[in-house]
């Protein structure tokens, strides 16, 4: 069911079934995904994203971790690259060259999380967002590098933000103070607010509020009952970017169906 800009998706069947049935069957056409993340003390978000991308149907996956994890990770991932790290074990600014080289191989990039908080990592991620022009998904603590100040991220096309409501509040407060995103909004108010917000912000948005997943793109909004979804911030981002690689050109329909696929997995 839909009413103008608000499209309601039931968990029993996808709202845009043609998107579900037209996915590529050949793995070579299923998209090459680069997953970036991790620091010396954790790569859990990267591991969850890697497993989810396989389940979501990615054709090929390459992972980039800071070299501080090389002895810990070993061959945990099938195709892994280790990039320069800071003394604290996070990505250094010199890692940018390795990440951009791998991004040339990929059809899309996922910033999966576990980056920690480091000024050199901030420089690397900021440069990547500006220099890389393909599909990009931003999730978990990678969002923290962009929510506390005015950011070029909101001007970037082909960008997916999978973001909880708290971080979305910070992002909107800093970059769109005229649009009030408050945690106390009911579902109807949230839909109206995110519809307005998405008209002026280029990135595609997936968030969760009032027990619903909300997709907001260019004024159009879909809602889907969230059900049991505690892992959504780590698992839904790879689903979203994999679907975007396989179904380019229709991001609203594609991401709405990706949400359904994640719930039904």
C-alpha positions in Angstrom: 0.0 0.0 0.0 1.2 3.5 -0.7 -0.2 7.0 -0.1 1.7 9.6 -2.2 5.2 9.6 -0.8 4.6 7.0 1.9 4.9 3.4 0.8 4.1 0.6 3.3 5.8 -2.8 2.9 4.5 -5.9 4.5 6.9 -8.6 5.7 4.9 -11.3 3.9 5.8 -10.1 0.4 8.1 -7.4 -1.1 6.5 -4.1 -2.1 8.4 -4.2 -5.4 8.4 -7.9 -6.4 9.8 -7.3 -9.8 13.0 -6.1 -8.2 13.3 -9.3 -6.2 12.9 -11.5 -9.2 15.2 -9.7 -11.6 18.4 -10.2 -9.6 21.4 -11.5 -11.6 21.8 -15.3 -11.5 25.4 -15.3 -12.8 27.9 -14.7 -10.0 30.1 -12.7 -12.4 27.3 -10.2 -12.7 26.5 -10.1 -9.0 28.9 -7.2 -8.1 32.3 -6.8 -6.7 32.2 -5.4 -3.1 35.1 -3.9 -1.2 34.6 -3.9 2.7 36.8 -1.5 4.7 37.1 -1.4 8.5 38.7 -2.6 11.6 41.4 -1.5 14.0 43.9 -3.4 16.2 41.4 -4.4 18.9 38.4 -5.4 16.8 37.2 -6.4 13.4 33.8 -7.9 14.4 31.8 -5.4 12.3 33.9 -6.4 9.3 33.4 -10.1 10.0 29.6 -9.7 10.3 29.5 -7.6 7.1 31.6 -10.1 5.2 29.3 -13.0 6.2 26.2 -10.9 5.4 27.5 -9.9 2.0 27.9 -13.6 1.1 24.4 -14.3 2.2 23.0 -11.3 0.4 24.6 -12.7 -2.9 27.6 -10.6 -3.6 29.6 -11.9 -6.6 33.1 -11.2 -5.2 34.3 -9.7 -1.9 37.6 -8.1 -1.0 38.4 -6.9 2.6 40.8 -4.2 3.6 42.0 -4.1 7.2 44.8 -2.1 9.0 48.0 -4.1 9.0 47.9 -4.2 12.8 45.5 -7.0 12.4 47.6 -9.1 10.0 48.8 -11.6 12.6 45.4 -11.9 14.2 43.3 -12.3 11.1 45.5 -14.5 9.0 43.3 -16.1 6.3 40.0 -15.5 8.0 38.8 -13.7 4.8 39.2 -15.2 1.4 40.6 -12.0 -0.3 42.1 -9.6 2.2 44.5 -6.6 1.9 46.4 -5.0 4.8 47.0 -1.3 4.7 49.3 0.9 6.8 48.3 1.6 10.4 48.9 4.2 13.1 50.8 3.4 16.3 47.4 2.8 17.9 46.4 0.3 15.3 43.9 2.2 13.2 44.2 3.1 9.5 46.8 5.7 8.9 46.5 8.4 6.2 48.9 6.4 4.1 46.3 3.6 3.9 44.3 5.8 1.4 46.4 4.7 -1.5 45.7 1.0 -0.8 42.0 1.6 -0.3 41.6 3.7 -3.5 43.5 1.0 -5.5 41.2 -1.7 -4.2 38.2 0.6 -4.9 39.2 0.7 -8.6 38.7 -3.1 -8.6 35.3 -2.9 -6.9 31.9 -1.9 -8.1 31.0 -0.5 -4.7 32.5 0.1 -1.2 31.2 -0.5 2.3 32.7 1.3 5.3 31.7 -1.4 7.7 32.9 0.0 11.1 35.3 -0.7 13.9 37.5 2.2 12.8 38.0 3.5 16.3 38.6 7.2 16.8 41.8 8.5 15.2 42.7 11.7 13.5 44.7 10.0 10.7 41.8 7.6 10.1 39.5 10.7 9.8 41.8 12.2 7.1 41.8 8.9 5.2 38.0 8.4 5.3 37.4 12.1 4.4 39.7 11.8 1.4 38.1 8.5 0.3 34.6 10.0 0.4 35.7 12.9 -1.7 37.9 11.0 -4.2 35.9 7.8 -4.7 32.9 8.3 -7.1 31.3 4.8 -7.1 28.5 3.5 -4.8 29.4 3.9 -1.2 27.7 2.6 2.0 28.6 4.1 5.3 27.7 2.4 8.6 28.5 1.9 12.3 31.3 4.1 13.7 32.4 5.2 10.3 29.4 7.5 10.5 30.9 9.2 13.6 33.5 10.8 11.4 30.8 12.7 9.6 28.0 13.5 12.1 29.6 16.1 14.3 30.4 18.7 11.7 29.1 20.1 8.4 30.0 17.3 5.9 30.4 16.8 2.2 28.8 13.4 2.7 25.3 14.9 2.3 26.3 16.3 -1.1 27.6 13.0 -2.4 25.5 11.0 -4.8 25.4 7.2 -4.9 25.8 7.0 -1.1 23.9 4.8 1.3 23.7 5.8 5.0 22.5 3.0 7.3 22.2 5.0 10.5 20.5 4.8 13.9 18.1 7.6 14.9 20.6 9.1 17.5 23.3 9.6 14.9 20.7 10.8 12.4 19.7 13.5 14.9 23.3 14.7 15.2 23.8 14.7 11.4 20.6 16.6 10.8 21.2 19.1 13.6 24.6 20.0 12.2 23.8 20.0 8.5 20.0 20.7 8.3 19.1 22.6 11.5 15.8 23.8 10.0 14.5 20.1 9.9 13.9 18.8 13.4 14.6 15.1 13.7 13.6 14.1 17.3 13.6 10.7 18.9 10.1 11.3 20.2 8.5 11.4 16.8 5.7 8.9 16.1 5.9 6.9 12.9 3.8 9.3 10.9 5.8 12.3 12.0 9.1 10.5 11.3 7.9 9.7 7.8 7.0 13.3 7.1 10.2 14.6 8.5 12.5 12.2 6.7 10.6 12.8 3.5 11.5 16.5 3.8 15.0 15.8 4.9 15.7 13.5 1.9 14.5 16.1 -0.6 17.6 18.2 0.2 20.2 15.5 1.1 21.6 13.4 -1.7 22.4 10.2 0.2 20.0 7.3 0.4 18.9 6.6 3.9 18.0 3.5 5.9 17.1 4.0 9.6 15.0 2.3 12.3 12.3 4.1 14.3 9.2 3.0 16.2 9.9 -0.6 15.3 9.9 0.1 11.6 12.7 0.3 9.1 12.5 3.5 7.1 14.0 4.0 3.6 14.0 7.7 2.5 15.2 8.8 -0.9 14.3 12.1 -2.7 11.1 12.6 -0.8 9.9 9.0 -1.1 9.6 6.9 2.1 9.0 3.3 2.7 8.3 1.6 6.0 8.7 -2.1 6.9 8.0 -3.7 10.3 11.4 -4.4 11.8 10.6 -7.6 13.7 13.6 -9.2 15.5 16.5 -7.2 14.1 19.1 -6.6 16.8 21.9 -7.0 14.2 20.6 -4.5 11.7 23.4 -1.9 12.0 26.0 -4.5 11.0 24.0 -6.8 8.7 21.7 -4.5 6.8 24.5 -2.3 5.3 26.0 -5.1 3.2 22.5 -6.2 2.1 21.8 -2.6 1.0 25.1 -2.1 -1.0 24.9 -5.6 -2.6 21.4 -5.0 -3.8 22.4 -1.6 -5.1 25.3 -3.1 -7.1 22.9 -5.7 -8.6 19.9 -3.4 -9.2 21.4 0.0 -10.1 19.2 2.9 -11.3 16.2 2.4 -8.9 17.6 3.0 -5.4 14.2 3.5 -3.7 12.7 0.2 -4.9 16.0 -1.6 -4.6 16.7 -0.6 -1.0 13.1 -1.2 0.1 13.4 -4.7 -1.2 16.8 -5.1 0.4 15.2 -4.4 3.7 12.6 -7.1 3.1 15.3 -9.5 2.1 17.2 -8.8 5.3 14.2 -9.4 7.4 13.3 -12.6 5.6 16.8 -14.1 5.6 
